[in-house]
Amino acid sequence: MQPLNYFAGIIVLIMATILISGCTAEYRVELAAEPEHAGEVTGGGVYTEGTDIAVKAKAYEGYEFKYWKENDTRLSTSWNYPFIVRDNRNLVAMFEEVE
């Protein structure tokens, strides 16, 4: 192998490594309120992996926030739920009617 071709090959490998390692995954954080008309949720969107975010829930009049859940798992009873984005998330803010 000629020295120039060897050097060019090394440069290509270095550039490919830099490009690949610079690619960071993006994940979607989907939010919903249950019941739908009981409150509003904010903080959803598309985020780069490793981003520290907080989703927030605000109850409308006549309702109170109870907890955040994902699938059937309760996550937090705080209306302000912080976490680091590492995957797609589908979070639901659970509200209850005040009597």
C-alpha positions as a Markdown table, in Angstrom:
| # | Residue | x | y | z |
|---|---|---|---|---|
| 1 | Met | 0.0 | 0.0 | 0.0 |
| 2 | Gln | 1.3 | 3.4 | -0.9 |
| 3 | Pro | 1.8 | 5.9 | 2.0 |
| 4 | Leu | -0.6 | 8.4 | 0.4 |
| 5 | Asn | -3.5 | 5.9 | 0.1 |
| 6 | Tyr | -2.9 | 4.6 | 3.6 |
| 7 | Phe | -3.0 | 8.2 | 5.0 |
| 8 | Ala | -6.2 | 8.9 | 3.0 |
| 9 | Gly | -7.8 | 5.8 | 4.4 |
| 10 | Ile | -7.0 | 6.8 | 8.0 |
| 11 | Ile | -8.5 | 10.3 | 7.4 |
| 12 | Val | -11.8 | 8.7 | 6.0 |
| 13 | Leu | -12.0 | 6.4 | 9.1 |
| 14 | Ile | -11.5 | 9.3 | 11.5 |
| 15 | Met | -14.1 | 11.5 | 9.7 |
| 16 | Ala | -16.7 | 8.6 | 9.7 |
| 17 | Thr | -16.1 | 8.0 | 13.4 |
| 18 | Ile | -16.7 | 11.7 | 14.2 |
| 19 | Leu | -19.9 | 11.8 | 12.1 |
| 20 | Ile | -21.3 | 8.6 | 13.6 |
| 21 | Ser | -20.5 | 9.5 | 17.2 |
| 22 | Gly | -22.0 | 13.0 | 16.7 |
| 23 | Cys | -25.4 | 11.5 | 15.8 |
| 24 | Thr | -27.7 | 11.5 | 18.9 |
| 25 | Ala | -31.1 | 9.9 | 19.0 |
| 26 | Glu | -34.2 | 11.9 | 19.3 |
| 27 | Tyr | -37.3 | 10.7 | 21.2 |
| 28 | Arg | -40.9 | 11.8 | 21.3 |
| 29 | Val | -42.6 | 12.6 | 24.6 |
| 30 | Glu | -46.4 | 12.4 | 24.1 |
| 31 | Leu | -48.8 | 13.8 | 26.7 |
| 32 | Ala | -52.5 | 13.4 | 27.4 |
| 33 | Ala | -54.9 | 14.4 | 30.1 |
| 34 | Glu | -57.5 | 11.9 | 31.5 |
| 35 | Pro | -60.3 | 12.8 | 31.4 |
| 36 | Glu | -59.5 | 15.0 | 28.4 |
| 37 | His | -61.5 | 18.0 | 29.5 |
| 38 | Ala | -60.1 | 18.0 | 33.1 |
| 39 | Gly | -56.9 | 19.9 | 32.6 |
| 40 | Glu | -53.9 | 20.7 | 30.4 |
| 41 | Val | -50.5 | 19.2 | 30.0 |
| 42 | Thr | -47.3 | 20.9 | 28.8 |
| 43 | Gly | -43.8 | 19.8 | 28.0 |
| 44 | Gly | -44.3 | 17.2 | 25.4 |
| 45 | Gly | -42.4 | 17.2 | 22.1 |
| 46 | Val | -39.3 | 15.8 | 20.4 |
| 47 | Tyr | -36.1 | 15.8 | 22.5 |
| 48 | Thr | -32.5 | 14.7 | 22.1 |
| 49 | Glu | -31.5 | 11.7 | 24.1 |
| 50 | Gly | -30.2 | 12.8 | 27.5 |
| 51 | Thr | -32.2 | 16.0 | 27.7 |
| 52 | Asp | -33.4 | 16.8 | 31.2 |
| 53 | Ile | -37.1 | 18.0 | 31.0 |
| 54 | Ala | -40.1 | 18.4 | 33.1 |
| 55 | Val | -43.7 | 17.8 | 32.1 |
| 56 | Lys | -46.5 | 19.7 | 33.9 |
| 57 | Ala | -50.2 | 19.2 | 34.5 |
| 58 | Lys | -52.7 | 21.9 | 35.5 |
| 59 | Ala | -56.2 | 21.1 | 36.5 |
| 60 | Tyr | -59.2 | 23.0 | 35.3 |
| 61 | Glu | -61.8 | 24.3 | 37.7 |
| 62 | Gly | -63.7 | 21.5 | 39.3 |
| 63 | Tyr | -60.8 | 19.0 | 39.0 |
| 64 | Glu | -57.6 | 18.2 | 40.8 |
| 65 | Phe | -54.4 | 16.6 | 39.5 |
| 66 | Lys | -53.9 | 13.1 | 41.0 |
| 67 | Tyr | -50.8 | 11.5 | 39.3 |
| 68 | Trp | -48.8 | 10.9 | 36.2 |
| 69 | Lys | -48.9 | 7.4 | 34.6 |
| 70 | Glu | -47.4 | 5.5 | 31.7 |
| 71 | Asn | -49.2 | 2.4 | 30.6 |
| 72 | Asp | -50.5 | 1.1 | 33.9 |
| 73 | Thr | -47.6 | 2.3 | 36.0 |
| 74 | Arg | -48.0 | 5.3 | 38.4 |
| 75 | Leu | -45.0 | 7.5 | 38.1 |
| 76 | Ser | -45.4 | 10.6 | 40.3 |
| 77 | Thr | -48.1 | 12.4 | 42.3 |
| 78 | Ser | -46.4 | 15.7 | 41.6 |
| 79 | Trp | -47.9 | 17.9 | 38.9 |
| 80 | Asn | -44.3 | 18.8 | 37.9 |
| 81 | Tyr | -42.6 | 15.6 | 36.7 |
| 82 | Pro | -38.9 | 15.9 | 35.8 |
| 83 | Phe | -37.0 | 13.1 | 34.0 |
| 84 | Ile | -34.2 | 12.5 | 31.5 |
| 85 | Val | -35.3 | 11.6 | 28.0 |
| 86 | Arg | -33.9 | 8.2 | 27.1 |
| 87 | Asp | -36.8 | 6.7 | 25.1 |
| 88 | Asn | -40.1 | 7.5 | 23.6 |
| 89 | Arg | -42.6 | 8.2 | 26.3 |
| 90 | Asn | -46.5 | 8.2 | 26.5 |
| 91 | Leu | -47.5 | 10.0 | 29.7 |
| 92 | Val | -51.0 | 10.6 | 31.0 |
| 93 | Ala | -51.9 | 13.1 | 33.6 |
| 94 | Met | -54.7 | 11.7 | 35.7 |
| 95 | Phe | -57.3 | 14.2 | 37.1 |
| 96 | Glu | -60.3 | 13.6 | 39.3 |
| 97 | Glu | -63.4 | 15.7 | 39.7 |
| 98 | Val | -63.7 | 17.6 | 42.9 |
| 99 | Glu | -67.0 | 17.2 | 44.7 |
